[in-house]
Amino acid sequence: GGDAVWEGLRVEEGAVLELEAHLDRLRDSAKALMFDRVPSHDHIKGALWETLEANGMRDQVHVRLTLTRGAKVTSGMSPTVNQSGPCLIVLAEWKSVTDSSGKPVSPLKPQRLITSAIRRNTCSCLDSKIHHNNLLNNILAKIQANMAGADEALMLDINGFVSETNATNFFLVKGGVVITPHADSCLPGITRGVVLEIAKELGVETQEKNVSLTEVYTADEAFTTGTMGGLVPVAEVDGRKMNRSLGEITLRL
């Protein structure tokens, strides 16, 4: 039933990128779902490093960290039947930066997006700030992208504003300003936050606002961000080409 929380981790040169931020979000998500006996950061770190060391993994590794509510004593929807405490799963694989299809991506290889008919969850239905395993609407959007021959699907909120893609946060650049949707119907991604900080350090103006599809279609540049793929430029959305598929600001970031 999607009754679990998860984090995607990136291992590069012996370090796990933004590990504390990922563990904080995992714990917050578990708290929001009222998980009992959530393991400590130290416990999770121990299991993570034990897995990486046992497999000699120090670079170009992606880890799917999942915390379920735990084993049930009988079938049923109520969390009262989960009486063993949470179950931690550490799934590590050798993997370069990829998109949600597992295809390699690059800051120099722009992607093509289509807009999905599937809307992103509103917090009045299922809050995207809980990093939960119930991802069926994202999967349905990805199926639409696959059938259209696109790399990823851009998802709108229930009011028709841009939310994110099926797997990543979305940014556009217009007139030298980096713009990204409010994190109301999307996950406020960790890589998203890092990019906003880097933009600030570079002296690049940023805005978080409601973004319409017309603004996307007329953008100078666009890109997506996520732990699995990093920062990936976007060349085209719904057949409209960005003014610059590999823009200066995208490359600087």
Salt bridges, closest charged atoms under 4 A:
ASP3 OD2 - ARG69 NE 2.56
GLU7 OE1 - HIS22 ND1 2.65
GLU7 OE1 - ARG25 NH2 2.68
GLU7 OE2 - HIS131 ND1 3.03
GLU12 OE2 - ARG10 NE 2.82
GLU20 OE2 - LYS45 NZ 2.26
ASP24 OD1 - HIS41 NE2 2.81
ASP36 OD2 - ARG37 NE 3.20
GLU93 OE2 - LYS95 NZ 3.32
ASP151 OD1 - LYS103 NZ 3.15
GLU152 OE1 - LYS142 NZ 3.35
GLU164 OE2 - ARG120 NE 2.42
GLU208 OE1 - ARG192 NH2 2.65
GLU215 OE2 - LYS209 NZ 2.60
ASP220 OD2 - ARG244 NH2 3.92
GLU221 OE2 - ARG244 NH2 3.72
GLU236 OE1 - LYS241 NZ 3.01
